[in-house]
Amino acid sequence: MNAASLLGNGMFDPRGRSGLATFASAAVLLAACTGALSPTATSSAPSAAADKAPTASSPAALSATPTPAPTSYITLDPEVMDARYREGRSLFEYDAAAPLEIEQEERPFIDNDAYAAYRLTYASPMGGPVSAFLLVPSTDAAHPGLLMMHGLGDSKSAELPLAQKFAAAGAVVLVIDAPFAREGRRDEPPISFTERDRDEHIQLTVDLRRAVDLLLAREDVDPQRIAYHGFSYGGMVGGLLAGVEDRLAAYALIVADGGLVEHHTGPDDAGGPLNDLVPADRERWLALMEPLESLYFVGHAAPAALLMQSARQDELVPTTDAERFHAAASEPKTVMWYDSGHGLPAEAECATVNWLADYVGIDPARYASDCE
């Protein structure tokens, strides 16, 4: 797939949502067995540190053999990958003692028997307000927390229908806008192929860490039961976040792969927007973005558990790129494959619900879909 043919600087999603486009051909983790919920799946048992065990409905464990493929723009050398991680961690540091400066609307814009939804902002450590939705269950209890992130070129509104289902299932849900989706920026392309892309990628990761602070500051959130859910680009960013944020129990990374450099340097991206740049500008952008590849960070997610769902007919994420992302990820991880496009079938959503139930205790029986 040629990225330019889909969106140019962004991505098209067949479900009507934007997402993460094609990445480069790379190392793979091949899973070839049918799981309990019908996708082909691999699963690894959680470590003791995760303190949660999958139920019998989890996919069976399989063996897999990584088969790396060469690439010109990112490295597969374990020592170099580890150096990128160690050198990059400091980019995402911030002052956790600074005030959050939360401004929340007094009246919810959704209010029903199960939950209420509010618009709010909090201060980004890198400047400006972060716009978000906060969904709070109606019951008095310590709830799981769930941080959600949308696809590239989209906004928090794209995740609201799913966030409502998770709130009905008992989670306090926080959905934030990426910097490119905020007021004053949202009418411009999400990717500019300038230094701004690096700055916004770092800012988003820091803002997500600050969102964890916001959830932890709430008395109705159990600090031991906070998870992340990211779709497409949101899943890719989640792989980076998992390497630098150690306060979350679990990360669900949906139709994701390893970074924006892979995004624009795949074998079928020769006619894509990156190649419209003059060579000097192209090489400068690649040098700026390559150290931020999620591929270098997702291997350091432990002890947090990872769920990685991918599609074999994905028109936006080639299977080799998804497989490489899976292979780089740390244990414990569960990998599920579906015979679909970028828009996964309903059974994938149910599998995510059941997986989150295992790790952070949301209630599948209260989830607003037919998932058991």
C-alpha positions in Angstrom: 0.0 0.0 0.0 1.3 3.5 -0.9 0.8 5.8 2.0 0.1 8.8 -0.3 -2.8 7.0 -1.9 -4.5 6.7 1.5 -4.2 10.1 3.1 -1.0 11.8 2.3 0.2 13.0 5.7 -2.4 11.0 7.6 -4.2 7.7 7.4 -7.5 6.3 6.2 -9.4 3.7 8.3 -12.1 1.6 6.7 -14.3 2.0 9.8 -14.4 5.8 9.3 -11.6 6.4 11.7 -8.1 7.5 11.0 -5.3 5.2 12.0 -1.7 4.2 11.5 -0.6 3.6 7.9 1.9 1.2 6.3 5.3 0.8 7.8 8.5 -0.9 6.5 9.0 -4.6 5.9 11.0 -5.9 8.9 11.6 -8.7 11.6 8.6 -11.0 12.2 7.1 -13.2 14.9 4.9 -15.7 13.0 1.9 -17.1 14.9 0.0 -19.9 13.3 -2.7 -21.4 15.4 -6.4 -20.7 16.1 -7.2 -19.2 19.5 -10.2 -19.7 21.7 -12.0 -16.6 20.3 -11.2 -17.6 16.7 -8.2 -15.4 15.8 -4.9 -17.0 15.4 -3.1 -16.2 18.6 0.0 -16.6 20.7 0.1 -16.0 24.4 2.7 -15.9 27.1 1.9 -16.4 30.7 2.0 -13.3 32.9 4.9 -12.9 35.3 4.4 -12.9 39.0 4.9 -9.2 39.0 1.8 -8.8 36.9 -0.2 -10.3 39.8 -3.0 -11.3 37.4 -3.4 -14.6 35.5 -5.3 -15.1 32.2 -8.5 -17.1 32.5 -9.2 -20.3 30.6 -10.6 -18.2 27.8 -7.1 -16.8 27.0 -5.5 -18.1 23.8 -3.2 -21.1 24.1 0.6 -20.5 24.3 2.5 -21.2 21.1 6.1 -21.2 20.0 7.3 -18.7 17.4 10.5 -18.0 15.6 11.6 -14.4 14.8 12.8 -14.0 11.2 14.4 -10.6 10.8 14.3 -8.8 7.5 16.8 -6.0 6.5 15.9 -2.3 6.6 17.9 0.8 5.8 16.3 3.2 8.3 15.9 1.3 11.6 18.1 -1.1 13.4 17.6 -4.7 14.5 20.9 -4.9 16.4 19.9 -5.6 20.0 22.7 -3.5 21.4 21.8 -0.5 19.3 18.1 -0.9 20.1 18.9 -1.0 23.8 21.1 2.1 23.4 18.3 4.0 21.7 16.1 3.1 24.6 18.6 4.1 27.3 19.4 7.4 25.6 15.8 8.2 24.8 14.2 7.7 28.2 15.3 11.2 29.4 13.3 12.8 26.6 10.1 11.9 28.4 10.9 13.2 31.8 8.9 16.0 33.4 8.1 17.6 36.7 5.5 15.3 38.3 5.2 17.7 41.2 3.8 20.5 39.0 0.1 21.3 39.4 -2.2 19.5 37.0 -4.3 22.6 36.5 -7.4 20.5 35.8 -10.4 22.5 34.4 -13.5 20.3 34.3 -17.0 21.2 33.1 -19.4 21.1 36.1 -22.2 19.4 34.1 -21.6 16.2 32.2 -22.3 16.1 28.5 -23.5 12.4 29.0 -25.2 11.4 32.2 -27.0 8.0 32.6 -27.5 5.3 35.2 -24.1 3.7 34.4 -21.7 6.7 34.1 -21.2 10.4 33.5 -18.9 11.9 30.9 -17.1 15.3 31.3 -15.0 17.5 29.1 -11.8 18.7 30.8 -8.3 20.0 30.2 -5.1 19.7 32.2 -1.7 21.3 31.7 0.8 19.8 29.4 4.3 19.9 30.9 5.4 21.1 27.4 2.9 23.9 27.2 -0.7 24.5 26.6 -3.8 22.6 27.7 -4.5 18.9 27.0 -8.1 18.4 25.9 -9.8 15.2 27.2 -12.9 13.3 28.0 -13.3 11.8 31.5 -15.9 9.1 32.0 -16.8 8.1 35.6 -18.9 5.1 36.6 -21.9 5.8 38.8 -21.1 3.2 41.5 -19.2 4.1 44.6 -16.0 1.9 44.5 -12.4 1.9 43.6 -12.5 1.4 39.9 -10.0 0.3 37.3 -8.5 3.2 35.4 -8.2 3.2 31.6 -6.2 5.7 29.5 -7.2 5.7 25.8 -5.5 7.1 22.7 -6.9 7.6 19.2 -5.5 7.1 15.7 -3.4 9.5 13.5 -5.4 12.3 12.1 -8.3 11.6 14.5 -9.3 13.0 17.9 -10.6 11.8 21.2 -14.1 11.8 19.8 -13.3 8.8 17.7 -12.7 6.8 20.9 -15.8 8.0 22.7 -18.2 5.2 21.7 -15.7 2.6 23.0 -14.9 4.6 26.1 -18.6 4.6 27.0 -18.6 0.8 26.9 -15.6 0.6 29.1 -17.1 3.1 31.6 -20.3 1.0 31.6 -18.0 -2.0 32.5 -16.8 -0.1 35.5 -13.6 1.7 34.4 -12.8 5.4 35.0 -11.8 6.3 31.4 -9.6 9.2 30.3 -9.4 9.9 26.6 -7.0 12.6 25.5 -6.3 14.5 22.2 -2.9 14.2 20.6 -1.2 17.6 20.1 -2.3 17.6 16.4 -5.9 17.2 17.4 -6.0 20.2 19.8 -7.5 23.6 19.3 -5.3 25.8 17.0 -3.7 22.8 15.4 -6.5 20.4 14.3 -7.0 21.9 10.9 -3.4 21.1 9.8 -2.0 17.8 8.7 -0.9 15.6 11.6 2.5 15.0 10.1 4.6 17.9 8.7 7.9 16.2 8.0 9.6 18.9 10.1 11.1 19.0 13.6 7.5 19.7 14.8 6.8 16.0 14.4 9.5 15.0 16.8 8.4 17.7 19.3 4.8 16.6 19.2 5.6 12.9 19.5 7.6 13.6 22.6 4.9 15.9 23.9 2.2 13.3 23.4 4.1 10.7 25.4 4.7 13.1 28.2 1.1 14.2 28.2 0.0 10.5 28.4 2.3 10.1 31.4 0.7 13.2 32.9 -2.7 11.6 32.3 -1.5 8.7 34.5 -0.9 11.3 37.2 -4.4 12.6 36.8 -5.9 9.1 37.2 -3.7 8.3 40.2 -4.8 11.5 41.8 -8.5 10.3 41.8 -9.8 8.6 44.9 -12.1 6.5 42.8 -9.3 4.9 40.8 -7.4 1.8 42.1 -3.7 2.6 41.5 -2.9 -1.0 41.0 -5.4 -1.5 38.2 -4.7 1.1 35.5 -4.4 0.1 31.8 -3.9 1.7 28.4 -5.8 1.1 25.2 -4.5 2.5 21.9 -5.9 2.1 18.4 -3.5 2.1 15.4 -1.3 5.2 15.9 -2.5 5.2 19.5 -1.3 1.6 19.8 2.1 2.5 18.3 2.5 5.4 20.8 1.5 3.0 23.5 4.4 0.8 22.7 6.7 3.8 23.4 4.8 4.7 26.5 5.1 1.2 27.9 8.9 1.5 27.8 9.0 4.7 29.9 5.9 4.5 32.1 6.0 1.8 34.8 2.8 2.6 36.7 0.4 0.8 34.4 -0.6 -2.9 34.8 -1.5 -3.6 31.1 -1.4 -2.1 27.6 -3.8 -3.1 24.8 -2.1 -2.2 21.5 -4.6 -2.6 18.7 -3.5 -2.9 15.0 -0.2 -1.2 15.8 3.3 -1.3 14.6 6.7 0.1 15.4 7.0 3.8 14.6 6.6 6.7 12.2 9.9 6.0 10.4 8.6 2.5 9.4 5.4 4.2 8.6 6.9 6.2 5.7 9.8 3.9 4.6 8.1 0.7 3.6 8.8 -1.0 0.3 5.5 0.2 -1.1 5.9 3.8 0.1 8.3 4.9 -2.7 5.7 7.3 -3.9 4.7 8.5 -0.5 4.9 12.0 0.9 8.3 11.5 2.6 9.8 11.1 -0.8 8.4 14.4 -2.0 11.0 16.1 0.2 14.4 17.0 -1.1 17.0 14.5 0.1 18.5 16.7 2.7 15.2 17.4 4.4 14.2 13.7 4.1 17.3 12.5 5.8 17.0 15.2 8.5 13.5 14.1 9.3 14.5 10.4 9.5 17.4 11.3 11.8 15.1 13.2 14.1 12.4 10.5 14.3 14.3 7.2 14.2 15.4 7.3 17.9 11.8 7.6 18.9 10.6 4.4 17.2 8.3 2.5 19.5 10.1 -0.6 18.4 13.0 0.4 20.6 10.8 0.9 23.7 8.2 -1.8 23.7 10.8 -4.4 24.7 11.0 -2.7 28.1 7.3 -2.8 29.0 7.7 -5.5 31.7 6.3 -6.2 34.2 3.2 -4.7 32.5 1.3 -7.1 30.3 0.8 -6.5 26.6 -2.1 -7.4 24.3 -1.3 -7.0 20.6 -4.1 -7.5 18.1 -3.4 -7.5 14.4 -5.1 -8.3 11.0 -3.8 -10.4 8.2 -5.5 -8.4 5.5 -4.7 -5.0 7.1 -4.6 -2.5 4.3 -2.7 -0.1 6.5 -0.3 -2.2 8.5 1.6 -5.0 6.6 1.8 -8.3 8.5 5.6 -8.1 8.5 5.6 -4.8 10.4 3.0 -6.0 12.9 5.0 -9.2 13.4 8.2 -7.3 14.0 6.5 -5.1 16.6 5.2 -8.3 18.3 8.7 -9.8 18.3 10.3 -6.8 19.9 7.8 -6.7 22.8 8.6 -7.9 26.2 6.9 -10.7 28.1 4.2 -11.2 29.3 2.4 -10.6 26.0 -0.6 -12.0 24.2 -0.7 -11.8 20.4 -4.0 -12.3 18.5 -4.4 -12.3 14.7 -7.7 -11.8 12.8 -8.6 -12.5 9.2 -9.8 -9.0 8.6 -8.7 -5.5 7.5 -7.6 -2.7 9.8 -11.1 -2.6 11.2 -11.1 -5.7 13.4 -14.2 -7.9 13.9 -16.4 -7.7 17.0 -14.8 -10.7 18.5 -11.5 -8.8 18.8 -13.3 -6.2 20.9 -14.7 -8.9 23.1 -11.2 -10.5 23.4 -9.9 -7.1 24.6 -12.6 -6.8 27.2 -11.9 -10.3 28.6 -8.2 -9.6 28.6 -8.6 -6.3 30.5 -10.9 -8.1 32.9 -8.1 -10.5 33.7 -5.5 -7.8 34.3 -7.4 -4.8 35.7 -10.8 -6.2 36.6 -13.3 -4.5 34.3 -16.7 -6.3 34.3 -17.5 -8.0 31.0 -21.0 -8.7 32.1 -21.6 -4.9 32.2 -19.9 -4.2 28.9 -22.3 -2.7 26.4 -21.9 -5.5 23.8 -22.5 -9.2 23.7 -19.2 -10.3 25.2 -18.9 -13.2 27.6 
